[in-house]
Amino acid sequence: MPELSNLIYDLVSRDFEEIRTIRRYLHQHPELSKEEHETADYICQKLDQYGISYQKGIAGNGIVGLIEGKNPKKRCVALRADMDALPVKEENKTDYVSREPGKMHACGHDVHMTCLLGAARILSELKEQFEGTVKLLFQPSEETYPGGAIAMIDEGILENPDVQVVIGQHVTPNLDAGKAGFNPGPDMASTDEIFLTVKGKGGHAAIPNFVVDPVVIAAHIILALQQIVSRHAEPTLPTVISFGRIVGEGRTNIIPDEVKIDGTVRTYDETWRKEIHRKIETIASSIAVSMGGGCEVKISSGYPYLHNEEQLTTQLQHLAGEYLGEGNVVNLERRMTAEDFAYFAQRVPSCLYRLGIRNEAKGIDSGLHSSTFDIDETALETGTGLLAWFAINLLNDK
């Protein structure tokens, strides 16, 4: 549809100053998970301005907007944007730096909301160009488990009308602005948190024969658990077990009574994921007992792994090539980070694709979750246009 793509280009260009203003406002006013009250109010104001109906207060601060085209009951495509910021102190020197101390949109959720609002305005104006309904999902609390996605799903956002497809967009500094990346199939890992408490019998470090040393036990446990990956996981199945925190409140000459170990486990298979949990508990407990101590094991299950439905993702990749040019569409590898968008993908065919935001010439290349993260704002045009282009083409797909 060359005429449609040109029309979307023109509307995005017309709205660019508005879109950029939205992004800068949201960036200046970040709110953490479950605290997105003013963010939700701002989104509702914009939806009112664009004449788009919505429900608010879903799963806390979530919002669902509806744009009905011709034959609105024919099919429904949902577009999702997450809303929450991170507890990061921003170090940038821009005019739109965060005004909230210790809070920052360091993961690009301000961009996600902005592009969805920009696309919503365009889709509302073009509703005679498509058949069916577009649902706008503004989701809170992506950064904090259990996440806002599952809570919104439980409140029925994929129903009335029933959603056939969910599309999400996430920024990436690994791609230049103007590009988009796709990965059909397994895309992001499941994520679970490991909490081990190794118990022993403390005492003087000079007479270790009178103690049960939880520090030594903890060391054996950590090394043994690494072998789950190297000796139990299928070599072709990505699996990560990492430990980032070890606390033993002893001294140079004091062996403590216990040591706490915190870590994470990530993989791409739900059956194997459960088996890893069992192995962690068995190995940690048996090692501790064999050395005269004990180990309490707690594993907090987080987000499932994210599977981009192959046919849908391939279709979107093709559509992106039509809109951006084939040279601006990139094949991506899977990654071990996690996203609660995975819950949508468990229910209906879904795709989370990546929006390039890097511009090395402008010094914009910092990683996600960093204090200097920023975007080349031309990416807002790409992200807004793609969402509108995808929605219309999927709804009109015969």
C-alpha positions in Angstrom: 0.0 0.0 0.0 2.3 2.8 -1.1 -0.4 5.4 -0.7 -1.0 4.4 2.9 2.7 4.4 3.8 3.1 7.9 2.3 0.0 9.1 4.2 1.4 7.7 7.5 4.8 9.4 6.8 3.1 12.7 6.2 1.0 12.4 9.4 4.0 11.5 11.5 6.0 14.4 10.1 3.1 16.7 10.8 2.9 15.5 14.4 6.6 15.3 15.1 6.8 18.3 17.4 3.8 17.1 19.4 5.4 13.6 19.6 8.7 15.0 20.8 7.0 17.2 23.3 5.2 14.2 24.8 8.4 12.2 25.0 10.3 15.0 26.8 7.5 15.6 29.2 7.3 11.9 30.1 11.1 11.7 30.4 11.1 14.7 32.8 8.4 13.1 35.0 9.3 9.4 35.6 7.4 7.3 38.0 8.4 3.9 39.4 6.4 0.7 39.2 3.0 0.9 40.8 3.4 4.7 41.2 2.5 5.8 37.6 -0.4 8.0 38.7 0.6 11.2 37.0 1.8 9.3 34.0 -1.6 7.7 33.6 -3.4 11.1 34.0 -1.2 12.5 31.3 -2.0 9.7 28.9 -5.7 10.0 29.6 -5.5 13.8 28.8 -3.9 13.0 25.5 -6.5 10.3 24.6 -9.2 12.8 25.5 -7.5 15.4 23.2 -7.5 12.8 20.4 -11.1 11.8 20.9 -10.2 8.2 21.8 -12.3 6.3 24.3 -10.6 4.4 27.1 -10.8 2.7 30.5 -8.4 3.6 33.2 -7.5 2.2 36.6 -6.8 -1.3 35.3 -4.4 -3.3 37.4 -3.6 -0.1 39.2 -2.6 2.5 36.7 -3.2 0.7 33.5 -5.2 2.1 30.6 -6.9 0.5 27.7 -7.9 2.6 24.7 -10.2 1.6 21.8 -10.1 2.8 18.2 -12.9 1.2 16.1 -12.6 1.1 12.4 -15.1 -0.3 9.9 -16.7 -3.5 11.1 -15.2 -3.2 14.5 -16.1 -6.7 15.6 -14.3 -8.3 12.7 -10.9 -8.6 14.4 -8.8 -6.8 17.0 -5.1 -6.0 17.2 -3.5 -4.7 20.5 -0.5 -2.4 20.7 1.3 -2.4 24.1 3.5 0.2 25.8 4.9 -0.1 29.3 4.8 2.9 31.6 7.2 2.6 34.6 10.7 4.1 35.1 13.7 2.9 37.0 15.4 3.9 40.3 18.3 5.4 38.5 19.9 8.9 39.0 20.1 10.5 35.6 23.5 11.9 34.6 22.6 13.5 31.3 22.8 17.3 30.7 19.8 17.7 28.3 17.0 20.2 28.6 14.6 17.3 29.3 16.6 15.6 32.1 14.5 13.9 34.8 13.1 16.2 37.4 12.6 13.4 39.9 15.7 12.7 41.9 16.8 9.1 41.7 14.2 8.2 39.0 14.8 7.9 35.3 13.3 6.4 32.2 16.5 4.5 31.6 14.8 1.7 29.7 12.9 3.7 27.1 9.4 3.3 28.4 8.9 7.0 27.8 9.5 6.3 24.1 7.2 3.3 24.1 4.3 5.4 25.5 5.0 8.3 23.2 5.1 6.2 20.0 1.8 4.5 21.1 0.1 7.9 21.7 1.4 9.1 18.4 0.2 6.0 16.6 -3.1 6.3 18.4 -3.7 9.8 17.0 -2.9 8.7 13.5 -5.1 5.5 13.7 -8.0 7.5 15.0 -7.8 9.8 12.0 -7.4 6.8 9.6 -10.1 4.6 11.1 -12.0 4.5 7.8 -8.9 2.9 6.3 -9.1 -0.3 8.3 -11.6 -3.0 9.4 -11.7 -4.0 13.0 -10.5 -2.5 16.3 -7.2 -1.4 17.7 -6.7 -1.8 21.4 -4.1 0.5 23.1 -2.5 -1.2 26.1 -0.7 1.2 28.4 0.8 -1.2 31.0 2.2 -0.3 34.4 4.9 -2.1 36.4 6.9 -3.9 33.8 10.1 -3.5 35.8 8.9 -5.1 39.1 7.7 -8.6 39.5 5.0 -9.9 39.1 4.6 -7.2 36.5 1.5 -5.4 35.2 0.9 -7.5 32.1 -0.4 -10.6 34.0 -2.5 -8.4 36.2 -4.1 -6.6 33.2 -4.7 -9.9 31.5 -6.4 -11.2 34.6 -8.7 -8.2 34.5 -9.8 -9.1 31.0 -8.0 -6.7 28.7 -7.7 -9.4 26.0 -11.4 -9.8 25.8 -14.4 -7.6 24.7 -13.4 -7.5 21.9 -11.2 -10.6 21.8 -7.6 -9.8 20.8 -6.1 -11.8 18.0 -2.6 -10.3 18.0 -0.5 -8.2 20.4 2.4 -6.1 19.2 5.0 -4.6 21.5 7.9 -2.3 20.7 11.1 -1.9 22.7 14.0 0.5 22.2 17.5 -0.8 21.7 20.9 1.0 21.6 22.3 -1.8 19.6 20.6 -0.4 16.4 20.8 3.0 14.8 17.8 5.2 14.8 15.7 4.5 11.7 16.2 0.7 12.0 14.1 -2.0 13.5 15.0 -5.6 14.5 13.1 -8.8 14.7 13.6 -12.3 16.0 11.0 -15.0 15.3 10.6 -17.7 17.9 12.3 -17.8 21.4 13.4 -14.2 22.0 13.9 -13.5 25.7 14.5 -15.7 28.7 12.4 -16.7 31.7 13.7 -15.1 34.9 13.7 -16.5 38.4 15.4 -15.3 41.6 17.4 -17.6 43.8 17.8 -17.0 47.5 19.9 -19.4 49.5 20.6 -19.3 53.2 23.6 -21.5 54.1 23.6 -22.4 57.8 26.6 -23.6 59.9 28.1 -23.0 63.3 30.2 -19.9 63.6 33.3 -19.3 65.8 36.9 -18.2 65.9 38.6 -18.4 62.5 41.8 -19.6 64.1 40.1 -22.9 65.2 38.0 -24.0 62.3 37.9 -27.5 63.6 35.3 -26.3 66.2 33.0 -24.7 63.7 30.8 -25.6 60.7 32.0 -23.1 58.2 29.1 -21.7 56.1 31.5 -19.7 53.9 33.2 -22.8 52.7 29.9 -24.6 52.2 28.6 -21.6 50.2 31.6 -21.7 48.0 31.1 -25.4 47.2 27.4 -24.8 46.5 28.1 -21.9 44.1 30.6 -24.0 42.1 28.4 -27.0 42.0 25.3 -25.1 40.8 27.4 -23.8 37.9 27.6 -27.4 36.7 23.9 -27.5 36.2 24.5 -25.4 33.1 27.7 -27.2 31.9 26.6 -30.8 32.7 22.8 -31.0 32.8 21.5 -28.4 30.3 21.2 -29.4 26.7 24.1 -27.7 24.9 21.6 -26.1 22.4 19.4 -24.7 25.1 20.5 -21.4 26.5 20.7 -21.5 30.3 22.2 -19.0 32.8 22.8 -19.4 36.5 24.5 -16.3 38.1 25.0 -15.1 41.6 25.3 -11.4 42.3 25.2 -11.2 46.1 27.0 -13.1 48.9 26.6 -11.9 52.5 28.5 -13.5 55.4 28.6 -11.2 58.4 31.9 -12.4 59.8 35.3 -10.8 60.1 38.9 -11.6 59.3 39.0 -13.8 62.4 35.2 -14.6 62.8 33.4 -17.3 61.0 29.7 -16.4 60.8 26.7 -18.7 61.5 25.2 -18.3 58.1 25.8 -17.0 54.6 23.2 -15.6 52.2 23.5 -16.1 48.5 21.3 -14.4 45.9 21.2 -15.0 42.2 19.2 -15.6 39.1 18.4 -18.5 36.7 17.3 -17.9 33.1 16.4 -20.2 30.2 14.0 -20.8 27.3 12.0 -23.9 28.2 9.3 -24.1 30.8 9.8 -27.8 31.6 13.6 -27.4 31.9 13.0 -24.3 34.0 11.1 -26.4 36.6 13.8 -29.1 36.5 16.5 -26.4 37.2 14.6 -25.4 40.3 14.5 -29.0 41.6 18.2 -29.5 40.9 19.2 -26.2 42.7 17.3 -27.3 45.8 18.7 -30.9 45.7 22.3 -29.9 45.1 22.4 -27.0 47.5 20.7 -28.9 50.4 22.7 -32.1 49.9 26.1 -30.4 49.8 25.3 -28.4 52.9 24.2 -31.5 54.8 27.2 -33.5 53.7 29.4 -30.8 55.2 27.6 -30.7 58.5 25.4 -27.7 57.8 22.1 -26.9 56.1 20.7 -24.8 53.4 17.3 -23.1 53.0 16.4 -22.7 49.4 13.8 -20.2 48.1 13.3 -19.7 44.3 10.9 -16.9 43.3 9.5 -17.5 39.9 9.5 -14.5 37.6 8.5 -13.9 34.0 8.2 -16.8 31.6 10.3 -16.9 28.4 9.1 -14.8 25.6 8.2 -16.5 22.3 7.6 -14.3 19.2 5.1 -16.2 17.1 6.9 -17.1 14.0 4.4 -16.4 11.3 3.3 -13.0 12.8 6.9 -11.9 13.4 7.9 -12.8 9.9 5.0 -10.9 8.5 5.8 -7.8 10.6 9.4 -8.0 9.5 8.2 -8.0 5.9 5.9 -5.1 6.5 8.7 -3.2 8.2 10.8 -3.7 5.1 8.0 -2.2 3.0 7.8 0.8 5.3 11.4 1.5 6.2 13.2 -0.1 3.3 14.8 -3.6 3.5 18.2 -2.2 4.5 16.7 -0.8 7.7 15.3 -4.1 9.0 17.7 -6.4 11.0 17.6 -10.0 12.1 18.3 -10.2 15.9 19.6 -12.9 18.1 17.8 -14.1 21.2 18.9 -12.5 24.5 18.9 -13.6 28.2 17.1 -10.6 29.5 13.4 -10.9 30.4 10.1 -9.1 29.8 6.6 -9.5 31.1 5.3 -9.0 27.6 5.9 -12.8 27.6 2.5 -13.2 29.4 0.7 -11.7 26.3 2.7 -14.2 24.1 1.4 -17.1 26.2 -2.2 -16.2 25.5 -2.3 -14.9 21.8 0.1 -14.7 18.9 2.5 -11.8 19.8 5.6 -10.1 18.8 8.0 -7.8 20.6 10.3 -6.1 18.1 13.2 -3.7 18.7 13.4 0.0 17.7 16.8 1.4 17.0 17.6 4.6 18.9 21.5 4.9 18.6 23.4 7.8 17.0 27.1 7.5 17.7 27.8 10.8 15.9 25.7 12.6 18.6 27.2 10.5 21.4 23.9 8.6 21.9 25.0 5.0 22.5 24.6 4.3 26.2 23.1 1.0 27.3 19.7 0.3 28.7 19.4 0.9 32.5 22.4 3.2 32.5 22.4 6.7 34.0 23.4 8.3 30.6 20.8 6.4 28.5 19.2 8.6 25.8 17.7 8.3 22.3 18.1 10.0 18.9 14.6 11.5 18.8 14.2 10.8 15.1 13.5 7.3 16.3 10.1 8.6 17.5 9.1 9.0 13.9 10.1 5.5 13.1 8.4 4.0 16.1 5.2 5.9 15.7 4.9 5.2 12.0 5.6 1.5 12.4 2.9 0.9 15.0 0.3 2.6 12.9 1.5 0.8 9.7 1.5 -2.6 11.4 -2.0 -2.2 12.9 -3.7 -1.1 9.7 -2.0 -3.8 7.6 -2.8 -6.6 10.1 -6.4 -5.6 10.4 -6.9 -5.4 6.6 -5.0 -8.7 6.0 -7.3 -11.0 4.2 
